[in-house]
């Protein structure tokens, strides 16, 4: 079922409570899609990256080939928060240096240096990188698969594009009012063309590009024919409760829930202890089953090996590929 899901969508987010196996499921799903002929971009947005560990490779902010099939492949990226914010602020600094008179450059640079550690700067820069990778992935890959941070961080990030688009719209509206007042003043006093108009035009282009990028991201995220969210959980009370909260918040954000994966189900034929544990898991799952309605659900068994390396991922991918 999950492989069919990955074939039908262009973008998938895999998320849930920390420690439930999101990265393993995302990696196995990427491998299964590549085995079926897909070109997959697998992106980790979690600052505490596990993607490289699972694939037993050193990964960076630049896509690297981690798996090759006869007609498909997986490229993987670990979004580097430090590299992202440095690149983000380098671009902002370059723009500001063009817009400001030279006498203000030292104070502007000092302000930007402080802004790097301001609340929200990291999130904004990370979101820019996610938007870039999403656009690149939609152009160059069959599937863009995001292995996300624990649910609270991810849900906040998914809500940001629309908020930042609105904030940028407000900036543009304020700038337009300022330009109209300045033009009226020049008309009254017979002034000449504002020498800063070229810089103002560049600022406007920058704001428009940012607004359009976040608007495209919002449209992509909320298009159920393109994007879906796979909620990963385990059959325990706390993860199930958090998963139900994730479902509610995703609905509020307009993000389609493509599937729920119940990971590491205990076997019923491997001794009395695990059989009893499986019964307790069934009791824990009742609230989830009652609330999910038509949302597809997949159960994956508890496996007897660590989920690291291609062999382990192949085993999990084979389970994911079963209809």
WOZI-V248139 format. One record per residue. N is the residue number from 1. RES is the residue in one small letter. SS is DSSP state (H for helix, E for strand, - for the rest). OMEGA is omega as a letter, one per 30 degrees, with the letter a starting at -180 (999 if undefined). Layout:
n=N res=RES ss=SS omega=OMEGA
n=N res=RES ss=SS omega=OMEGA
//
This chain:
n=1 res=x ss=- omega=a
n=2 res=x ss=H omega=l
n=3 res=x ss=H omega=l
n=4 res=x ss=H omega=l
n=5 res=x ss=H omega=a
n=6 res=x ss=H omega=l
n=7 res=x ss=H omega=a
n=8 res=x ss=H omega=a
n=9 res=x ss=- omega=l
n=10 res=x ss=- omega=a
n=11 res=x ss=E omega=l
n=12 res=x ss=E omega=l
n=13 res=x ss=E omega=l
n=14 res=x ss=E omega=a
n=15 res=x ss=E omega=a
n=16 res=x ss=- omega=l
n=17 res=x ss=- omega=l
n=18 res=x ss=- omega=l
n=19 res=x ss=- omega=a
n=20 res=x ss=- omega=l
n=21 res=x ss=- omega=a
n=22 res=x ss=H omega=a
n=23 res=x ss=H omega=l
n=24 res=x ss=H omega=l
n=25 res=x ss=H omega=l
n=26 res=x ss=H omega=a
n=27 res=x ss=H omega=l
n=28 res=x ss=H omega=l
n=29 res=x ss=H omega=l
n=30 res=x ss=H omega=l
n=31 res=x ss=H omega=l
n=32 res=x ss=H omega=l
n=33 res=x ss=H omega=l
n=34 res=x ss=H omega=l
n=35 res=x ss=H omega=a
n=36 res=x ss=- omega=l
n=37 res=x ss=- omega=a
n=38 res=x ss=- omega=l
n=39 res=x ss=E omega=a
n=40 res=x ss=E omega=l
n=41 res=x ss=E omega=a
n=42 res=x ss=E omega=a
n=43 res=x ss=E omega=l
n=44 res=x ss=E omega=l
n=45 res=x ss=- omega=a
n=46 res=x ss=- omega=l
n=47 res=x ss=- omega=l
n=48 res=x ss=- omega=a
n=49 res=x ss=- omega=l
n=50 res=x ss=- omega=a
n=51 res=x ss=H omega=l
n=52 res=x ss=H omega=l
n=53 res=x ss=H omega=a
n=54 res=x ss=H omega=a
n=55 res=x ss=H omega=a
n=56 res=x ss=- omega=l
n=57 res=x ss=- omega=l
n=58 res=x ss=- omega=a
n=59 res=x ss=- omega=a
n=60 res=x ss=- omega=l
n=61 res=x ss=- omega=l
n=62 res=x ss=- omega=a
n=63 res=x ss=- omega=l
n=64 res=x ss=E omega=a
n=65 res=x ss=E omega=l
n=66 res=x ss=E omega=a
n=67 res=x ss=E omega=l
n=68 res=x ss=E omega=l
n=69 res=x ss=- omega=a
n=70 res=x ss=- omega=a
n=71 res=x ss=- omega=l
n=72 res=x ss=- omega=a
n=73 res=x ss=E omega=l
n=74 res=x ss=E omega=l
n=75 res=x ss=E omega=a
n=76 res=x ss=E omega=a
n=77 res=x ss=E omega=l
n=78 res=x ss=E omega=a
n=79 res=x ss=- omega=a
n=80 res=x ss=- omega=a
n=81 res=x ss=H omega=a
n=82 res=x ss=H omega=l
n=83 res=x ss=H omega=a
n=84 res=x ss=H omega=a
n=85 res=x ss=H omega=l
n=86 res=x ss=H omega=l
n=87 res=x ss=H omega=l
n=88 res=x ss=H omega=a
n=89 res=x ss=H omega=l
n=90 res=x ss=H omega=l
n=91 res=x ss=H omega=l
n=92 res=x ss=H omega=a
n=93 res=x ss=H omega=a
n=94 res=x ss=H omega=l
n=95 res=x ss=H omega=a
n=96 res=x ss=H omega=l
n=97 res=x ss=H omega=l
n=98 res=x ss=H omega=a
n=99 res=x ss=H omega=a
n=100 res=x ss=- omega=l
n=101 res=x ss=- omega=a
n=102 res=x ss=H omega=a
n=103 res=x ss=H omega=a
n=104 res=x ss=H omega=a
n=105 res=x ss=H omega=a
n=106 res=x ss=H omega=a
n=107 res=x ss=H omega=l
n=108 res=x ss=H omega=l
n=109 res=x ss=H omega=l
n=110 res=x ss=H omega=l
n=111 res=x ss=H omega=a
n=112 res=x ss=H omega=l
n=113 res=x ss=H omega=l
n=114 res=x ss=H omega=a
n=115 res=x ss=H omega=a
n=116 res=x ss=- omega=a
n=117 res=x ss=- omega=a
n=118 res=x ss=- omega=l
n=119 res=x ss=- omega=l
n=120 res=x ss=- omega=a
n=121 res=x ss=H omega=l
n=122 res=x ss=H omega=a
n=123 res=x ss=H omega=a
n=124 res=x ss=H omega=l
n=125 res=x ss=H omega=l
n=126 res=x ss=H omega=l
n=127 res=x ss=H omega=l
n=128 res=x ss=H omega=a
n=129 res=x ss=H omega=l
n=130 res=x ss=H omega=l
n=131 res=x ss=H omega=l
n=132 res=x ss=H omega=a
n=133 res=x ss=H omega=l
n=134 res=x ss=H omega=l
n=135 res=x ss=H omega=l
n=136 res=x ss=H omega=a
n=137 res=x ss=H omega=l
n=138 res=x ss=H omega=l
n=139 res=x ss=H omega=a
n=140 res=x ss=H omega=a
n=141 res=x ss=- omega=l
n=142 res=x ss=- omega=a
n=143 res=x ss=E omega=l
n=144 res=x ss=E omega=a
n=145 res=x ss=E omega=a
n=146 res=x ss=E omega=l
n=147 res=x ss=E omega=a
n=148 res=x ss=- omega=l
n=149 res=x ss=- omega=l
n=150 res=x ss=- omega=a
n=151 res=x ss=H omega=a
n=152 res=x ss=H omega=l
n=153 res=x ss=H omega=a
n=154 res=x ss=H omega=a
n=155 res=x ss=H omega=l
n=156 res=x ss=H omega=l
n=157 res=x ss=H omega=a
n=158 res=x ss=H omega=l
n=159 res=x ss=H omega=a
n=160 res=x ss=H omega=a
n=161 res=x ss=H omega=a
n=162 res=x ss=H omega=l
n=163 res=x ss=H omega=a
n=164 res=x ss=H omega=l
n=165 res=x ss=H omega=l
n=166 res=x ss=H omega=l
n=167 res=x ss=H omega=l
n=168 res=x ss=H omega=l
n=169 res=x ss=H omega=l
n=170 res=x ss=H omega=l
n=171 res=x ss=H omega=a
n=172 res=x ss=H omega=l
n=173 res=x ss=H omega=l
n=174 res=x ss=H omega=l
n=175 res=x ss=H omega=l
n=176 res=x ss=H omega=l
n=177 res=x ss=H omega=l
n=178 res=x ss=H omega=l
n=179 res=x ss=H omega=a
n=180 res=x ss=H omega=l
n=181 res=x ss=H omega=a
n=182 res=x ss=H omega=l
n=183 res=x ss=H omega=l
n=184 res=x ss=H omega=l
n=185 res=x ss=H omega=l
n=186 res=x ss=H omega=l
n=187 res=x ss=H omega=a
n=188 res=x ss=H omega=a
n=189 res=x ss=H omega=l
n=190 res=x ss=- omega=a
n=191 res=x ss=- omega=l
n=192 res=x ss=- omega=l
n=193 res=x ss=- omega=l
n=194 res=x ss=- omega=a
n=195 res=x ss=- omega=a
n=196 res=x ss=- omega=a
n=197 res=x ss=H omega=l
n=198 res=x ss=H omega=l
n=199 res=x ss=H omega=l
n=200 res=x ss=H omega=l
n=201 res=x ss=H omega=l
n=202 res=x ss=H omega=l
n=203 res=x ss=H omega=l
n=204 res=x ss=H omega=l
n=205 res=x ss=H omega=l
n=206 res=x ss=H omega=l
n=207 res=x ss=H omega=l
n=208 res=x ss=H omega=l
n=209 res=x ss=H omega=l
n=210 res=x ss=H omega=l
n=211 res=x ss=H omega=a
n=212 res=x ss=H omega=l
n=213 res=x ss=H omega=a
n=214 res=x ss=H omega=l
n=215 res=x ss=H omega=l
n=216 res=x ss=H omega=l
n=217 res=x ss=H omega=l
n=218 res=x ss=H omega=l
n=219 res=x ss=H omega=a
n=220 res=x ss=H omega=a
n=221 res=x ss=H omega=a
n=222 res=x ss=- omega=l
n=223 res=x ss=- omega=a
n=224 res=x ss=- omega=l
n=225 res=x ss=- omega=a
n=226 res=x ss=- omega=a
n=227 res=x ss=E omega=l
n=228 res=x ss=E omega=l
n=229 res=x ss=E omega=l
n=230 res=x ss=E omega=l
n=231 res=x ss=E omega=l
n=232 res=x ss=E omega=l
n=233 res=x ss=E omega=l
n=234 res=x ss=E omega=a
n=235 res=x ss=- omega=l
n=236 res=x ss=- omega=a
n=237 res=x ss=H omega=a
n=238 res=x ss=H omega=l
n=239 res=x ss=H omega=l
n=240 res=x ss=H omega=l
n=241 res=x ss=H omega=l
n=242 res=x ss=H omega=l
n=243 res=x ss=H omega=l
n=244 res=x ss=H omega=l
n=245 res=x ss=H omega=l
n=246 res=x ss=H omega=a
n=247 res=x ss=H omega=a
n=248 res=x ss=H omega=a
n=249 res=x ss=H omega=l
n=250 res=x ss=H omega=l
n=251 res=x ss=H omega=a
n=252 res=x ss=H omega=l
n=253 res=x ss=H omega=a
n=254 res=x ss=- omega=l
n=255 res=x ss=- omega=a
n=256 res=x ss=- omega=l
n=257 res=x ss=E omega=a
n=258 res=x ss=E omega=a
n=259 res=x ss=E omega=l
n=260 res=x ss=E omega=l
n=261 res=x ss=E omega=l
n=262 res=x ss=E omega=a
n=263 res=x ss=E omega=l
n=264 res=x ss=E omega=l
n=265 res=x ss=E omega=a
n=266 res=x ss=- omega=l
n=267 res=x ss=- omega=l
n=268 res=x ss=- omega=a
n=269 res=x ss=- omega=a
n=270 res=x ss=- omega=l
n=271 res=x ss=- omega=a
n=272 res=x ss=H omega=a
n=273 res=x ss=H omega=a
n=274 res=x ss=H omega=l
n=275 res=x ss=H omega=l
n=276 res=x ss=H omega=l
n=277 res=x ss=H omega=l
n=278 res=x ss=H omega=l
n=279 res=x ss=H omega=l
n=280 res=x ss=H omega=l
n=281 res=x ss=H omega=l
n=282 res=x ss=H omega=l
n=283 res=x ss=H omega=l
n=284 res=x ss=H omega=a
n=285 res=x ss=H omega=a
n=286 res=x ss=H omega=l
n=287 res=x ss=H omega=l
n=288 res=x ss=H omega=a
n=289 res=x ss=H omega=a
n=290 res=x ss=H omega=a
n=291 res=x ss=H omega=a
n=292 res=x ss=H omega=a
n=293 res=x ss=- omega=a
n=294 res=x ss=- omega=a
n=295 res=x ss=- omega=a
n=296 res=x ss=- omega=l
n=297 res=x ss=E omega=l
n=298 res=x ss=E omega=l
n=299 res=x ss=E omega=l
n=300 res=x ss=E omega=a
n=301 res=x ss=E omega=l
n=302 res=x ss=- omega=a
n=303 res=x ss=- omega=a
n=304 res=x ss=- omega=l
n=305 res=x ss=- omega=l
n=306 res=x ss=- omega=l
n=307 res=x ss=- omega=l
n=308 res=x ss=- omega=l
n=309 res=x ss=- omega=a
n=310 res=x ss=H omega=a
n=311 res=x ss=H omega=l
n=312 res=x ss=H omega=l
n=313 res=x ss=H omega=l
n=314 res=x ss=H omega=l
n=315 res=x ss=H omega=l
n=316 res=x ss=H omega=l
n=317 res=x ss=H omega=l
n=318 res=x ss=H omega=l
n=319 res=x ss=H omega=l
n=320 res=x ss=H omega=a
n=321 res=x ss=H omega=a
n=322 res=x ss=- omega=a
n=323 res=x ss=- omega=999
//
